[in-house]
Amino acid sequence: MTMRLIGAACCLLATVSVLAAPAQAAPPPCEDMLEQLRAALATATPSDTDKAAITDLQAKGIERCNADDDKRADDFFAQALKLLGK
């Protein structure tokens, strides 16, 4: 009976520690950020220099998005949006 109690206590402790752990928030889907960037580009008129940088950041973001690396893709898209003043 003692082993059964120890096993039950370990199980309970493991369950409580899992439930008490803070949840990690997943980054938003990169497709959402890409949509925002494309909408901003449709109405913006960036300089030629900024346009080249934005196009480069967009391409890098799409590459990372296709590789399921949402966090890095979103970082590239955010940099592009910042150049657009968004």
N, C-alpha and C positions, 0 to 999 in steps of 0.2 A: 504494500500500500504506500509506503514511503516513496518508492521509485515512481509510482503513479502520480503522487502529489508533486514531486520534483519536476516530472515531465510536463504536467499541467501548468505549473508555475512558469517554466521556461517558455512554453507555448504562449501563455498570456503575456509575458514580458516582451516577447518578440512581436506580438500583435500590437501592443501598446506603443512600442518604439516605432513601428512602421506608421501607425496612425498619427503619431505626434510629430513626425518629420515634416518640415515645411515643404509644400508642393512647389516644384520648379515650374514657372510659367514658360510655356513654349512660345517661341517667337511667332509673330503673325505670319501667315503664309506669304511667301515671297511674291506670289501672283497678285496679292492685294496691293503690295507696294509698287509692283510694276504697273499695275492699272493706274495708280495715283500718278506715277511719273509720266505715263503716256498722256493722261488727261492734262497734266500741267504743261507738257510740251506742246499740246494742241493749241493752247492759248498764249504761250509765251513767245517772246522774240529775243532770245539770248544773243549775245555778241558771237562772232565767229569763233573766238577763242573759247568762250564758255560752251558753245555748241559742240565743239570738238571734244572737250573734256566730258561733257554730259553724254555724248554718244559712246565714248570709251567706257565710262562708268556704267552705262546701261548695258553694254555688251558684256562687261565683266559680271554684272549682276545676273544677267540672263544665264550666263555660263554656270554660275554658282547655283542658281535656282534649278537649272536642269540637273545638277548633281545632288539635289536635295539638301543643299547647304543653305537653308533659309536665313540663318543669322547673318552670314557673310553677304549673301545676296541683298538682304535688307540694308546692310551697311552701305553697299555701293549705291543702292537706289536712294538712300537718305542723303548721301553726299551729292548726288545729282540734283535732288530736290532742293538742297541748300543752295546750290549754284543758281537755281531758278528763283530763289527767294521764297521758297515755300516751306 
